[in-house]
Amino acid sequence: MSRPIKNYCDYFPHDRDMRNHRKIKAIRTKFGIEGYAIWSMLLEYLTGIDGNVFEYSESEFELIGGDFGVSVETIQLFIDYCIKLEILFLKDGFINSESLDERLKPVYIKRGMSKENSKKQLRLNGKFVNNNSVLDGVIEAEKSQSKVNESKEDKKEHIIVDVPPTPTPKKLLSIQERAIEFKKEFNAFKNDYSMETLKEFYEYWIEPNKLKTKMRFEMEKTWDLNLRLKKWARNSFGKKKEVAKPNQPYF
């Protein structure tokens, strides 16, 4: 029985001056030496996983962050920046590196399979599915069966496969978008506190961390906006209570 063809590689070519490539310099400028380390590990990660692609999702970022010893927020920020630089590409919910794909192509050719076919292989865990199989809902598999004193004959049979639809990746909001969503929560309290009090409270708790990936309130272990506002008022962080007039503009 022949060995199954591997859908990943054990190594990838690494240019001796990769650090000096224009886009890699941009990564080093934005993320420092940590950015160069993340990029190198990301190439290793892509090389060693099936199809040389990974899903653009929070759960995948958690796995990568845990592997690299880097926060999920940093991984997401880094990958988004690489997509912006066009050294990583997001297609159908999956991330790949076209440059890495080109470098690995000779390996797949030597194995007798094209890079594209390697990505289209049906995997038992459902991660990759042949595009034609998705459309037809049918996978045509060839089986050969031999019998004693009978000639060998190739037989084809159709196997119906229930292929689940590829999930749409959950959109990860930017810190600015999350701040806007946080602001909307204050609508329920605009008749209980002055606009000035709510504005000062809001501006204090949306202060970002150094990497600008999380706001102050997001770094708290627990968060209850109602209780936090009451405590703010009790401790005199806010101004004297002045209930907003009906037509008073909201901050």
N, C-alpha and C positions, 0 to 999 in steps of 0.2 A: 504494500500500500504506500503510495507516494505521500511525502510529508506535505502538510498544508502550507500554502504560500503565506509568508508573513506580510502583514499590512502596515508595517512600521519599519524603522531602520535602527541600527545599533550605533551609528555615528553620522556626523555631517561635516562637510568641509568648512573650516574656519579660517578666514583670511587673517594673515598676520597683522594687517593694519586696519582691521575692522573698526577700531576705536576712532580712526580718523575719517571715516565716511561721514559725509555732510549731515545726514539725518541722525546718525549715531551721536555726532557732536551735539546736535540739538537736544537729544535725550540726556546727554551728560550735563549740558547747561541747565536743563530744567530739573533733573532729579539727582545730579551729582554722580559720584562713583556708584551709589546704590542703583541708579538707573541702568548703568552699564552691566552691573551684576544681574539685575532682573532680566534684561534683554538676553544675556547669554544663557541664563537658566531657562528662559522661555523657549529659546531655540532648541535646547536639549529636551525640554518637555514635549514640544511639538514633534520632534524627531522620533521620540519613543512611544507615541500614542497612535492608536489605530487611525489610519487615514490621514494622519498628520494635521488634524483639525480638532478644535475643542469648542464646546458650546458656549455661547455668550450668555451667561446666566450667573446670578448671585451665588448659587450653590457651587458652580464650577470655580468662581473666583475664590470662594472659601477654601476649596481643595488646593488650588494653586497657592494661595496665601499661606496655608498651613504647611505646604511642602517647602516654600521658599523662606518661611519665617518672616513674612511681610503682612501688614494689615490688609484686609479685604478692600478697604477704601483706597489704599495705595495701588493695589493691583488694578482696580477698576479705572482709576485715574491714569495709570500708566498705559493700559490697553487702549483706552479712548484716545490718548495722545498719539499712540502708534498708528491707530486708524486714521487720525487726522494727518499724520505724516505720510500715510500710504505705504507703510512698511508692514502693516497688518491689514487684513481685509475682512469685513463682516459681510457674509452672504448666507441667506436662508437661516439665520440664527447661529451660524458657526464661524469661527475665527481661523484664518490660515495665513501663512506667509508665502506669497508667490515666489519670492526669491529663494526661500528654502525648498519649495516644491521643485524648482528648476535644478537645484543642486542635487536633489535626491532622485531625480528622474532616471539617471543612468543605473542606479541600483535596481529600480523596478523593471527597467528594460532588460537588465541582466537576468532577472527572475522570470522574465517572460510575461510580464503584465505591465500595462501602461499605468501612469499615475492616475489618470481619470478613472480607469476601470477599478483601481484599488479603492477609490473613494465610493464607487457605486456598488461595491460588494454588499450582499445581504449579510448583516451580522445578527447572530442569535439574540443579542441583547437589544436589538431594535434601534441601535444608534444610527446605522447607515442602511439605506434601502435603495435598491436599484430603481431608478426613475421609472422605467417601463413597468416594473412590477407594481409600483404605486398606482400607475394609471390603470392597469388592467386588473389588479387585485389577484394576479395569478403569477406564479413562478414556475417556469418550465424547467424541470430537472431531468437529466438523462441518467438512466440506470442501465447497467449491463448485467445480465444474469446468465450464468452458464448452468447447463444441466448435463449430467453424465450421458454420453453417447448422443448428445444433441449439439448442433452447431450453436455457437454464441450469437446472440442477436441483441442488438441495441433496442431498448424500449424507452419510450418517452411517456411520462405521466405528468399530469397537471396537479399541482398541489395548491389548494386554496389557502392563502395566508391572510390572516386578518392583520393588516398593517395599520397601526394607529397613526393618526395625523401628526406631523411634526409640530410640537407645541410652539406657539409664538413666544419668543423670549420676553420675559417681564422687563418692562422699561424701567431702568434705574434713573431716578430723578437726580438732577444736579443739585448742588447745595443751594443755589438761588431759587430753584423751583420748590425745594423743600421748605425754604423760608417763607415763600408765598403761601404754601399750604398751611404752614404753622400759623400765619397771620389770620387766616380765615377762621381759625378756632376761637379768636377773640370776639367774634360777632355775638356770641352768647353772653358776653360779660360787659358789653358797652353801656348797658343801663345801670350797672352796679359800681363802676369805677370811672374816674375821669379819663378823658382821652389822653391827657398828659401822663397819668399813672400807667395806663396800658402801653403807651408808646415807650416809656422808659423801661418798663418790664420787658417788653418785646425786644428792644435794642440790646438790652443786657444779655438776654438768653440766646440770641442768634449770633453772638460773637463766635467766629470760626477758630478752629485750632490752627497750628502753624502750617500744616499741609493744606488747609482750607478744604478738608474733606468732611468734617463734622462740625456742627454748631454746639455751643455750650450745653444746651438742654439735651442734645442727643447723647452726650457723654455721661449723663446721670443714670444711675442704676435703676431708679424708679422715677416716674414722672406723672403727676396729676396736676393739670393746669389750674383747676379750681382751687385745690389745696395750696398750690404755690402762690397764687394771687392773694389768697387770704393771709398767708404768712408774710408776704411782701408788704401788704398793707399794715399788718400788726407791728412789724418791725420798723415801720416808718420809712421804708425804702421809697414808697410812693408818696405823692402829694396828698393834701387833704381831699377827702372824697368829694367830688363834684359830679353828680350824675349828668350825663350829656343831655343836651336839649334835643328834641326830636329831629331837628334839621341840622344839628351840629355835624360837620364832616368827620368821618372816621379816619384815624391816622393811617 
